[in-house]
Amino acid sequence: MFIQSIIDGIVQVIIFAIIPFFYWMIAFRKREKFTNWIGFKKIVFHNKSKALIFSVLSFAILLVSGIILLSVIGDEAILANVKFTSMGMQSILPILIYAIVQTSLSEELLFRGFLLKVFSGWWGFGVGNFIQALLFGLLHGVLLFTILNPVLVISIIIFAALAGWMMGYVNEKIGNGSILPSWIIHSLMNISSSLLLAFNIL
């Protein structure tokens, strides 16, 4: 399972990075390196207290929405991390690969690394951050409309979108355009929710 997790993680990161890479090749290749443009750069917090508050709130909102989802969902088979259910200690390394690389890194590359920067360039940060956050929320809830109460699904979308907005704000307005803050927050949330399944806490 560990080797498969590594393969799955690498494949998903490549898939999520293809469009950003080609967009960079066309529009920004002559201005800066891809890694710098996408947000792989040193975090320079302009306000550490504000960064901590927004980061903790983002993590808490994502975790609470994840716990609510795990608690009420009838068919857990649709959850990406259901494969870790009841696995205990043997799931630790696969969970780390899944949480840090496969889901968090790939989604941060797409949403906060690519979409936020592109949309902000087109319409300004306020609109750009709102749109990427809304798309992030929809990604985490739209498929649930067929199996859950619509009010609950809308709540999950709002929670995820709010966390996505906060992570975008931390990255761009407090963290010098680095995607590392949101990658850390997102990873910690996915690790936490996967461990809850692995050790049958929920």
MARDREN-369462 format. One record per residue: x, y, z of N, C-alpha, C, O in turn. Coordinates in steps of 0.2 Angstrom, whole numbers, plus 5000, padded with zeros to 4 digits. Atoms other than C-alpha are relative to their C-alpha. Layout:
REM MARDREN-369462
XYZXYZXYZXYZ;...
//
This chain:
REM MARDREN-369462
500449945000500050005000500450065000500250114997;499649944999501450125004500350024993500350084991;499749995007502250104986499450034996499550084992;500549985004500550124978499850075002499650114998;500149934998500250284989500550054997500350104995;499549965003501850354982499950014993499950074990;500250005007501350314964499450054999499450094995;500649965001499650384966500150085002499950124998;499849934999500350544974500350044995500250094993;499649975005501650574961499550024994499650074990;500450005006500350544947499550065001499450104996;500549954999499050664955500350075000500050114997;499649935001500350804957500150024993500050084991;499949995007500850784939499450034996499450084993;500649985003499050794933499850075002499650114998;500249944997498650944944500550064998500350124998;499549955002500251034938500050014993500450064991;499949995007500051014920499750064997500150104993;500349945003498851154916500450065003500650114999;499649954997499851274928500650014996500850064995;499350005003501451224920499950034993500450074991;500149975007500851264902499850075000500050114995;500249935000500051424907500650045001500750094998;499449974998501651474915500550014994500850064992;499550005006502651424899499750064995500250094992;500349955005501451534888500150075003500350124999;500149934997501251684900500650035004500750095004;499649984995502651694913500749985000501149995004;499450035001504151594907500650055000501150035003;499449955001505251744903500050055007500550085007;500049964994504751834920500349975006500750005010;499750044994505151704933499949935000499649904995;500050075000505451524937499349975002499050005005;500750034999503951404937499949995008499450015011;500050024992504351354956499850075003499450065008;500149944997504351534961499350034998498950055003;500649985002502851584951499449965003498949995005;500650054997501751434958500050015007499549995010;500049994993502251484975500549965005500449965011;499550044997503651364980500650055002501150054999;499549954998504651504989499950015008499549995011;500049994992505151555007499450045002499250094999;500649974997503751605018500350065004500850065008;499849944996504051785024499350035003499050074999;500649984997502651825036500150085002500550105005;500049934998502252015037499750015007499850065010;500449994993501151985053499949935002499549895001;500050074998501551825062499449985004499149935003;500650024996500151835074499349994996499049954997;500650015005498851865060500049944996499549904995;499950065004499551725050499849945005499549895002;500150064996499451605065499250005002498949945001;500750004999497651655069499649974994499249934994;500450025006497051635051500249924998499849894996;499850075002498051465049499649965005499449905003;500450044995497251395065499350004998499049944999;500750005002495551455060499949954993499449924993;500150045006495751375042500049935002499649894999;499950074998496351215050499449975003499149925002;500550024996494951205062499350004996498949954997;500650005004493551245049500049944996499549914995;499950065005494251115037499949935004499549895002;500150064996494350985051499349995003499049935003;500750004998492651025058499549974995499149934996;500450025006491851005041500149934998499749894996;499950075002492750845038499749955005499549905004;500350044995492250775055499249994999498949945000;500750005002490450825051499849954995499349914995;500150045005490550735035500149935001499749895000;499950074998491250575042499549985005499349925005;500550024996489950575055499349994997498949945000;500650005003488450595044499949964994499449944992;500150035006488850515028499949925001500149895005;500250074999488050345025500549954996500649904998;499650045004489150285011500750025000500950074996;499349984999490950305016500549994994501050014993;499650025006491550225000500250064995500750054991;499949945005491450394991500650045003500950094999;499549964997492750465003500749984998500849924997;499450025003494550464996500449975006500849925004;499650044995495350415013499749955004499949925009;500350064997494150275017500449945000500349905004;499550065000495550155012500449995006500749945008;499650004994496350195029499649975006499949965011;500450024995494850135039500249945004500449895001;499850064996495350025054500749974999500849925001;499350035001497150005048500550015005501049985006;499549994995497950075063500750024998500850064994;499349985001499850095064500349994993500750034991;499750025007500150015047499850054995500150054989;500249955005499250165039500450065000500350114996;499749944999500350295045500450034994500350094992;499649985005501650305031499550024994499650074990;500549985006500250295017499650065001499550104997;500449944998499250425026500450064999500250114996;499549945001500750545026500150024993500050074991;500049995007500950515007499450034997499450084993;500649985002499150535004499850075002499650114997;500249944997498850685015500550064997500250114996;499549955001500450785011500150014992500250074990;499849995007500750744993499449994995499250044991;500550025005499250664984499450055000499250084995;500649955000497850784990500250075001500150114997;499849934998498650934999500450044995500250094992;499549965005500050974987499750014993499750064990;500350005007499050934971499550065000499450104996;500549955000497551044977500350075001500050124999;499749944999498651184983500350034994500350094993;499849975006499551194967499550024995499650084992;500549985005497951204957499650065003499650114999;500449944997496951324969500450065002500250114999;499649944998498151434978500650014996500850074996;499449985004499651414967499850024993500250074991;500249985007498751434950499450045000499550104998;500649965001496951484950500050075004499850125001;500049944996497151614964500550064997500350114996;499649955003498651694955499850034993499850094992;500349985007497851694938499450045001499350104998;500649964999496151754944500250075003499950125001;499849934997497051894955500350044995500250114995;499749965006497951944939499550034996499650094993;500649985004496351964930499650055003499450105000;500549964997495152034942500250035007499850075010;499849984993496152084958500049955005499649905004;499950064995496551984974499349995003499149935004;500750024996494752004982499649964996499349914998;500450045004493851934967500349934999500049884999;499650065001495251804963499949955006499949895005;500050054994495251734981499349985001499349925003;500750034999493351724982499949954995499649904997;500250055006493251624965500449945002500149895001;499650064999494651504969499749975007499749905007;500250034994493951474987499349974998499149925001;500750035002492151444979500149944997499849894998;499950065004492851324967500349945005500149885004;499750054995493851234981499449975004499449915006;500550034997492251224991499549954996499349904999;500450045004491251154977500349934998500049884998;499750065001492551024974499949955005499949895004;500150044994492350964991499349985002499249945007;500750024998490450954991499549994995499049954996;500550005005489650954974499849934999499249914997;500250075002489650764972499649975006499349925005;500450024995488850744989499250015000498849995004;500749985001487150814983499649944999499049945001;500450065002486650644977499949955006499449915006;500050044995486850564994499850035007499650005012;500149974994486650695008499550054999499350084994;500549955000485350825013500450064997500950084999;499749955003485650975002500350065005500850095003;499849954995485751095017500749985003501150035004;499450024998487150995024500650004995501150024997;499550005005488050985008500250074999500850094998;499849935001487951175006500450035006500950075005;499649984994488651195024500749984999501250015000;499350025001490151085019500350044995500950064996;499749965006490451185003500250075003500750095002;499849944997490351345013500650005005501050045005;499450014995491551285027500649994996501150024997;499450015004492751225013500250064997500850084996;499849945003492651385004500350055004500750095003;499749964995492951485019500749995002501150035002;499350024998494451385024500550024994501050044994;499649995007495051405005500150075000500750094998;499949935001494851595006500550025005500950065004;499649984994495751605023500749984998501250014999;499350035002497251495016500250054994500850064994;499849965006497251605000500350075003500850105001;499849934997497351765011500749995004501150045003;499450014997498751695022500649994995501150034996;499550015005499751645007500250074997500850094997;499849945004499651804997500050065004500550105002;500049934996499351945010500450005006500650055008;499650014994500351875024500649974999501149985002;499450055001501551745018500450014993500849974991;499649985005502351835003499949964993500349954989;500250045007501451734989500249935000500249894995;499850074999502051564996499449965001499049985004;500550054998500951414995500149955006499849915007;499850044995501851335009499650005006499449955009;500450004994500751395023499349964999499149925003;500650045001499151325015500149934999499749895000;499850075001500051165010500149975007499849915008;500050024993500451145029499449995003499249945006;500650004997498751185035499649944997499349905000;500450055003497951075022500249935001499849885002;499750074998499150925025499849985007499649925008;500150024993498850935044499249985001499149935004;500750025000496950925041499949934997499549895000;500150075003497050775029500349955004500049895005;499750054996498250685041499549995006499449935008;500450014994497050715056499449964998499249925002;500650045001495450655047500249934998499849894999;499850075002496350505040500249965006500049905006;499850044994497050455057499349995004499349935007;500650014997495250475064499749934997499449895001;500250065004494750335051500449945002500249895004;499650054999496250235053500049975007500149915008;500050034993496050215072499350005003499250005009;500750014998494150205072499850055005499450035010;500249954995493950365082499350034998498950055002;500649985003492450415071499649944997499049944995;
//
